[in-house]
Amino acid sequence: SFPERIPLRHGERTALVPVAEIRRLEAHRKKVRIYARDRIHEVRDSLKRFEAEDLDPRRFVRVNRSQIVHLAFVVEIQPWFHGERALVLDDGTHVFTSRRFRDRVRRALPGC
């Protein structure tokens, strides 16, 4: 089973972020930016660890080397160059798929 909330350390404090509120995660240098409903959290960690331990693969999909998307927030799929896709999230963010992760995205979003 996967956690309902993820603890994220910010110095001395720990924020408990509900997984259901996470729109996407993005690798940025040696940190991960977590875009939740109300704010952006930045923690020293890796996408690989989040993907393996904290995120349900039925709800989250890795779309490229540096981003994981929560499927519930995808509102539109747009064709892009060379068979790739742009996923539009409910807040207007465009996240682009890559060839390397194309099969994962197709399995997670049938018809993509």
DRENPA-3360 file (N, C-alpha, C; in nm, 2 decimals, always signed):
BEGIN
1 = SFPERIPL = +0.08/-0.12/+0.00/+0.00/+0.00/+0.00/+0.09/+0.12/+0.00 ~ +0.03/+0.23/-0.05/+0.11/+0.36/-0.06/+0.05/+0.46/+0.04 ~ +0.14/+0.55/+0.09/+0.09/+0.64/+0.19/-0.01/+0.74/+0.14 ~ -0.10/+0.79/+0.22/-0.20/+0.89/+0.19/-0.13/+1.03/+0.20 ~ -0.03/+1.04/+0.28/+0.04/+1.17/+0.29/+0.19/+1.14/+0.29 ~ +0.26/+1.24/+0.24/+0.41/+1.22/+0.23/+0.47/+1.33/+0.32 ~ +0.56/+1.29/+0.41/+0.63/+1.38/+0.50/+0.74/+1.45/+0.42 ~ +0.75/+1.58/+0.42/+0.85/+1.65/+0.35/+0.92/+1.75/+0.45;
9 = RHGERTAL = +1.05/+1.73/+0.47/+1.12/+1.81/+0.57/+1.16/+1.94/+0.51 ~ +1.13/+2.05/+0.59/+1.17/+2.19/+0.55/+1.25/+2.24/+0.67 ~ +1.38/+2.21/+0.68/+1.46/+2.25/+0.79/+1.42/+2.17/+0.91 ~ +1.37/+2.24/+1.02/+1.33/+2.17/+1.14/+1.19/+2.12/+1.13 ~ +1.11/+2.17/+1.04/+0.97/+2.14/+1.03/+0.95/+2.03/+0.92 ~ +0.84/+1.96/+0.94/+0.80/+1.86/+0.84/+0.65/+1.88/+0.80 ~ +0.64/+1.90/+0.67/+0.50/+1.92/+0.61/+0.45/+1.78/+0.57 ~ +0.32/+1.76/+0.60/+0.26/+1.64/+0.56/+0.17/+1.67/+0.44;
17 = VPVAEIRR = +0.21/+1.63/+0.32/+0.14/+1.67/+0.20/+0.05/+1.55/+0.16 ~ -0.08/+1.58/+0.14/-0.17/+1.47/+0.09/-0.13/+1.43/-0.05 ~ -0.11/+1.31/-0.08/-0.08/+1.26/-0.21/-0.18/+1.30/-0.31 ~ -0.31/+1.30/-0.27/-0.42/+1.34/-0.36/-0.41/+1.48/-0.41 ~ -0.33/+1.57/-0.34/-0.32/+1.71/-0.38/-0.20/+1.73/-0.47 ~ -0.11/+1.63/-0.49/+0.01/+1.65/-0.57/-0.02/+1.64/-0.72 ~ +0.00/+1.75/-0.79/-0.02/+1.75/-0.94/+0.09/+1.69/-1.01 ~ +0.21/+1.73/-0.98/+0.33/+1.67/-1.05/+0.45/+1.69/-0.96;
25 = LEAHRKKV = +0.56/+1.61/-1.00/+0.69/+1.62/-0.93/+0.79/+1.64/-1.04 ~ +0.89/+1.73/-1.01/+0.99/+1.76/-1.11/+1.13/+1.76/-1.05 ~ +1.22/+1.69/-1.12/+1.36/+1.69/-1.08/+1.42/+1.82/-1.11 ~ +1.49/+1.88/-1.02/+1.56/+2.01/-1.04/+1.69/+2.01/-0.97 ~ +1.79/+1.99/-1.05/+1.93/+1.98/-0.99/+1.93/+1.85/-0.90 ~ +1.97/+1.87/-0.78/+1.97/+1.75/-0.69/+1.85/+1.75/-0.59 ~ +1.74/+1.82/-0.64/+1.62/+1.83/-0.56/+1.50/+1.79/-0.64 ~ +1.39/+1.77/-0.57/+1.26/+1.74/-0.63/+1.16/+1.86/-0.59;
33 = RIYARDRI = +1.10/+1.91/-0.69/+1.00/+2.01/-0.67/+0.86/+1.94/-0.67 ~ +0.78/+1.95/-0.57/+0.65/+1.89/-0.56/+0.55/+2.00/-0.57 ~ +0.47/+1.99/-0.68/+0.37/+2.09/-0.71/+0.24/+2.04/-0.65 ~ +0.20/+2.09/-0.54/+0.07/+2.05/-0.48/-0.03/+2.16/-0.50 ~ -0.15/+2.14/-0.46/-0.26/+2.24/-0.48/-0.23/+2.38/-0.44 ~ -0.17/+2.39/-0.32/-0.16/+2.53/-0.26/-0.01/+2.58/-0.26 ~ +0.09/+2.50/-0.29/+0.22/+2.55/-0.29/+0.32/+2.45/-0.35 ~ +0.44/+2.50/-0.37/+0.55/+2.42/-0.43/+0.65/+2.38/-0.31;
41 = HEVRDSLK = +0.67/+2.26/-0.30/+0.76/+2.21/-0.20/+0.89/+2.17/-0.27 ~ +1.01/+2.20/-0.21/+1.13/+2.16/-0.27/+1.21/+2.08/-0.17 ~ +1.25/+1.96/-0.20/+1.32/+1.87/-0.11/+1.44/+1.81/-0.17 ~ +1.54/+1.78/-0.09/+1.65/+1.71/-0.14/+1.62/+1.56/-0.15 ~ +1.60/+1.51/-0.27/+1.55/+1.37/-0.28/+1.56/+1.33/-0.43 ~ +1.51/+1.22/-0.47/+1.52/+1.18/-0.61/+1.38/+1.14/-0.66 ~ +1.35/+1.16/-0.79/+1.22/+1.11/-0.84/+1.22/+0.96/-0.84 ~ +1.33/+0.90/-0.86/+1.33/+0.75/-0.85/+1.28/+0.70/-0.72;
49 = RFEAEDLD = +1.32/+0.76/-0.61/+1.28/+0.71/-0.48/+1.13/+0.74/-0.46 ~ +1.08/+0.86/-0.50/+0.94/+0.88/-0.48/+0.86/+0.78/-0.57 ~ +0.90/+0.76/-0.69/+0.83/+0.66/-0.78/+0.83/+0.52/-0.72 ~ +0.94/+0.48/-0.66/+0.95/+0.34/-0.60/+0.87/+0.33/-0.47 ~ +0.88/+0.43/-0.39/+0.83/+0.41/-0.25/+0.70/+0.48/-0.21 ~ +0.67/+0.60/-0.27/+0.56/+0.68/-0.22/+0.44/+0.69/-0.32 ~ +0.46/+0.67/-0.45/+0.36/+0.70/-0.54/+0.30/+0.58/-0.60 ~ +0.17/+0.57/-0.60/+0.09/+0.46/-0.66/+0.10/+0.46/-0.81;
57 = PRRFVRVN = +0.16/+0.36/-0.88/+0.17/+0.37/-1.02/+0.04/+0.37/-1.10 ~ -0.07/+0.34/-1.03/-0.20/+0.35/-1.10/-0.25/+0.49/-1.10 ~ -0.19/+0.58/-1.02/-0.23/+0.72/-1.01/-0.13/+0.82/-1.07 ~ +0.00/+0.77/-1.07/+0.11/+0.86/-1.11/+0.19/+0.79/-1.22 ~ +0.23/+0.87/-1.32/+0.31/+0.81/-1.43/+0.43/+0.90/-1.46 ~ +0.55/+0.84/-1.48/+0.67/+0.92/-1.52/+0.65/+0.94/-1.67 ~ +0.65/+1.07/-1.71/+0.63/+1.11/-1.85/+0.76/+1.14/-1.92 ~ +0.86/+1.18/-1.85/+0.99/+1.21/-1.91/+1.10/+1.19/-1.80;
65 = RSQIVHLA = +1.22/+1.22/-1.83/+1.33/+1.19/-1.74/+1.32/+1.27/-1.61 ~ +1.25/+1.39/-1.62/+1.25/+1.48/-1.50/+1.11/+1.51/-1.44 ~ +1.01/+1.44/-1.49/+0.87/+1.47/-1.44/+0.78/+1.35/-1.42 ~ +0.71/+1.35/-1.31/+0.61/+1.25/-1.28/+0.48/+1.33/-1.27 ~ +0.37/+1.28/-1.33/+0.24/+1.35/-1.33/+0.13/+1.27/-1.26 ~ +0.05/+1.33/-1.18/-0.07/+1.27/-1.12/-0.18/+1.27/-1.23 ~ -0.22/+1.15/-1.27/-0.32/+1.13/-1.38/-0.45/+1.20/-1.35 ~ -0.49/+1.22/-1.23/-0.62/+1.28/-1.20/-0.62/+1.43/-1.25;
73 = FVVEIQPW = -0.51/+1.49/-1.26/-0.50/+1.63/-1.29/-0.48/+1.66/-1.44 ~ -0.47/+1.55/-1.52/-0.46/+1.56/-1.67/-0.59/+1.59/-1.73 ~ -0.61/+1.70/-1.79/-0.74/+1.74/-1.85/-0.75/+1.73/-2.00 ~ -0.63/+1.73/-2.06/-0.62/+1.73/-2.21/-0.49/+1.67/-2.26 ~ -0.50/+1.60/-2.37/-0.38/+1.54/-2.43/-0.37/+1.60/-2.57 ~ -0.26/+1.66/-2.60/-0.24/+1.73/-2.73/-0.13/+1.66/-2.81 ~ -0.14/+1.64/-2.94/-0.03/+1.58/-3.02/+0.08/+1.68/-3.02 ~ +0.20/+1.63/-3.03/+0.32/+1.71/-3.03/+0.41/+1.66/-3.14;
81 = FHGERALV = +0.53/+1.70/-3.15/+0.62/+1.66/-3.26/+0.67/+1.51/-3.24 ~ +0.69/+1.44/-3.36/+0.74/+1.31/-3.36/+0.67/+1.21/-3.27 ~ +0.54/+1.22/-3.27/+0.45/+1.13/-3.20/+0.45/+1.15/-3.05 ~ +0.51/+1.25/-3.00/+0.51/+1.28/-2.86/+0.38/+1.35/-2.82 ~ +0.35/+1.37/-2.69/+0.23/+1.43/-2.65/+0.26/+1.54/-2.55 ~ +0.17/+1.64/-2.55/+0.17/+1.74/-2.44/+0.05/+1.71/-2.35 ~ +0.08/+1.69/-2.22/-0.03/+1.67/-2.13/-0.06/+1.80/-2.06 ~ -0.19/+1.84/-2.07/-0.23/+1.97/-2.01/-0.29/+1.94/-1.87;
89 = LDDGTHVF = -0.24/+2.00/-1.77/-0.30/+1.98/-1.64/-0.41/+2.08/-1.61 ~ -0.48/+2.06/-1.50/-0.60/+2.14/-1.47/-0.56/+2.29/-1.44 ~ -0.44/+2.31/-1.41/-0.39/+2.45/-1.38/-0.33/+2.52/-1.50 ~ -0.34/+2.45/-1.62/-0.29/+2.50/-1.74/-0.14/+2.47/-1.78 ~ -0.08/+2.40/-1.69/+0.06/+2.36/-1.71/+0.07/+2.25/-1.82 ~ +0.17/+2.27/-1.91/+0.19/+2.17/-2.02/+0.31/+2.09/-1.98 ~ +0.30/+1.96/-1.98/+0.41/+1.86/-1.95/+0.42/+1.78/-2.07 ~ +0.55/+1.77/-2.12/+0.57/+1.70/-2.25/+0.63/+1.56/-2.22;
97 = TSRRFRDR = +0.57/+1.46/-2.30/+0.62/+1.32/-2.28/+0.75/+1.31/-2.36 ~ +0.82/+1.20/-2.34/+0.94/+1.17/-2.41/+0.93/+1.03/-2.47 ~ +1.01/+1.00/-2.57/+1.01/+0.87/-2.64/+1.04/+0.76/-2.54 ~ +1.13/+0.78/-2.45/+1.17/+0.68/-2.35/+1.06/+0.63/-2.26 ~ +0.97/+0.72/-2.23/+0.86/+0.69/-2.14/+0.72/+0.68/-2.21 ~ +0.72/+0.67/-2.35/+0.60/+0.67/-2.43/+0.51/+0.55/-2.39 ~ +0.57/+0.43/-2.37/+0.48/+0.32/-2.34/+0.42/+0.33/-2.21 ~ +0.49/+0.38/-2.11/+0.43/+0.40/-1.98/+0.31/+0.49/-1.98;
105 = VRRALPGC = +0.32/+0.60/-2.06/+0.22/+0.70/-2.07/+0.10/+0.64/-2.15 ~ +0.12/+0.56/-2.25/+0.01/+0.50/-2.32/-0.06/+0.40/-2.24 ~ +0.01/+0.32/-2.15/-0.06/+0.23/-2.06/-0.14/+0.30/-1.96 ~ -0.09/+0.41/-1.91/-0.16/+0.49/-1.80/-0.28/+0.57/-1.86 ~ -0.27/+0.62/-1.98/-0.37/+0.70/-2.05/-0.41/+0.64/-2.18 ~ -0.49/+0.53/-2.18/-0.53/+0.47/-2.30/-0.59/+0.57/-2.40 ~ -0.56/+0.55/-2.53/-0.60/+0.64/-2.63/-0.50/+0.76/-2.65 ~ -0.39/+0.76/-2.58/-0.29/+0.86/-2.59/-0.20/+0.84/-2.71;
% end
